[in-house]
Amino acid sequence: MPGTYTQILLHTVYSTKHREPWITPDLAERLYPYIGGIVRAERGVLYDIGGVADHVHLYLRWRPDETVSNLLKTVKARSSLWVHQTFPQLAAFAWQEGYSAFSVSKSQAEAVKKYIAGQAAHHKHEDFKTELLRFLRVHEIEFDERYVFD
């Protein structure tokens, strides 16, 4: 076969350091498109992004020749630098060290987009810690709760 054909769809989640509520609606309005530009520059496709004050969700298509870890390291480093340069009053802004990434079937694309779009309403009933632990359990990811959060 002369070509490589993939459909690597991911739902990634990561928070601000110590889950500090840095991401105001005004910041999100500028930060989310900036993150989309980073994903595009890395040759990925960002289908959706959303979140609340202490974390973000990305639904994206990724390429087979690069790791998810490198993508998210780049996204977090470049977006953090951009926040510091654009909003000097947010000098303490930082992302958490780790992330979560879940594979998504194409048949679940609309459900993931709807979930991300509904973050504000969703988090009136469930905090980030509970949400992330639920995701880890549903996706049957082994973890030690002592080390999930910083």
C-alpha angles and dihedrals in degrees: 000000000000098000141047116235121187141160105196106172120182139184107205128187131188135158140217115268110286086358091277111177096243099137106087119178089257092052093044090053089063102026098056095056089045090054088049089056091052091051090049092048088054089052097254130121120237109207098176142356132185144133145138136268096297107034147019136220122208126192108196148151114238134197125249097230098063134053126250087228092060092047094052093042088055094044093050096043096047095042092048091051090048091051091050093048096042099040108032090180087066094062090134093055113124140155123236115263098246139039142199124237127187128188115239128206114226087238089063096050096106092046091053092047091049091049092051092046090053097054097115093053093040094055093055084075106028131037124222095258093054091044094051095046089050091052092049091051096045090051090046094236114164114234144153108232090214089070103037096086130042 
